[in-house]
Amino acid sequence: MDTSETYIKMCEKAEEIQALFPWHDDIASQPLLRHQIFCGDDEPAKNILLDEGDNLWFEGGFIDELPRLPKATIHIWLPRQDQLQEVSGLDWHDFDRKCLVYENVPTKEQAGIRVVMKERYSKIWNGEDWIKS
């Protein structure tokens, strides 16, 4: 599962995808498993949460920016590949074929979110944000 800073940013900026999660605004009240992921010297550790439905969430800021006020804590849904395929509305074969277009993208999740945003919302990733294509 991709928990890179790039994928977290892509998910955060994909407001349309974030809005699809039914209890997104109520994540803090859900039973969660907390994990700290250490990514090496070049990247700060991250708080990653796992809910009862096996959904992954990024919590924070990054650890080195904490402590943050509880009301300032954000939660960003990090869709798995199977969830991105479902959101795309495509069958597995078509979804995989469209993901192959992004062969230079480091992970299947980063390719998948690009497919969803392009197919459903006519947006492309410019490295900083989703823009209309």
N, C-alpha and C positions, 0 to 999 in steps of 0.2 A: 504494500500500500504506500502510495506517495504521500509523504508528510513534509516535502521540501518547502522552503520559503516561497518558491515560485508557484507551486500548486496551491498553497494556502492563499496566496494573493489572487490567483486566478479564480478560486472558489469565492473568496470574499467579494470580488468585483462582479461576479456573476449573480447579480441580485435576483434575476429571474429564477435561477436554480435554487438559491437560498429560500426563496418564497414558497417553493414546492414542498418543503418539509413541514408536515402538519403541526408539530408543536415546537417549532423553532424558537418562538419567543418564550417558551416555558421550559427550556432545557435545564435551567438551574434547579428545577424541582424534580427532575428525573433521577432515578438511581443510576449512578455512573461509576465506572472504574477509571481511575486516573493513572496515567503513565507519564513519566518524564522521558523524553527521547533526547539523547545526546548525539549530536550530529558531527562531532569533531571540532577542531580548533577554529575553523573558519565560520562556523555557524552556531548561534546560541542554542541552548537546550529549549525544548518546547514542551508545553503541557498538551497532551493528547488524551481525550476522553473517549470511552467506549460505552455506549448505552445498551439497554437490554435487547434492542433490535440489531445489534452489531453495527450500528452506525458510528462513524468516527467524527469527532469534533476537534477543532483547534480551539484552545482556550487561552485568552490572554490579550495581550502582549506576550512577547517572548519572556522567558524566565528572568533574564538580566534586566528587564524593565520593571519587574515586580518589586515591591508590592504595589498593586493598583487598588484603587477604591473598588469595593464590590459592585457598585453601580456602574463602574466604567469597564467591567469585565465583559468581553465579547465572546460569543461562541460562533464558530464558522463550521458549517457542515462540510465534511470532506467526502463527497460521494465516491463509492467504490466503482470499479469498472462495470459490474453487473447493474448497479443502480443507474449509472450514466446510460447504459444501453436501454434500460427500461424507460428512462426519461426521454430518450431520443425518439421513441416511437418506431424505431427500426427493428427488424429482426436481427438475430446475432450475426448472420452472414453479411447483411448490408452494413451493419454497424462496424464489424471488423474490417470490411473492405474500405469503408470511408476513413477508418483510423489509419490504415496503411498509407494514406496520402501524407500523413504527418510522420514519415519515417525518421526524420531528424529530431523529433521530439523525444526527450529522455525517458518518458514513462507512458504506459498505456492510459493511465488516468489523464495525463495532460493532453494526449491525443483525443481521448473520449470527450473531455469537456469542450474541446474545440469543435468536435463534430456536433455535439448538442447545441452549442451556441450558434453555430453556422446554420444548421438544419432548422432549428425551431425559432431562432430569433434574428437570423441574418446578421450576426455579429462575428467579428474576428478579433483575435488577441494581438495587440500591437506591442506587447512587452510590458505595458503598464496598465492597460484597461481594455475593456471590450468596446469596440466601435462598430457602427453600422457598416456593412460591406456593400 
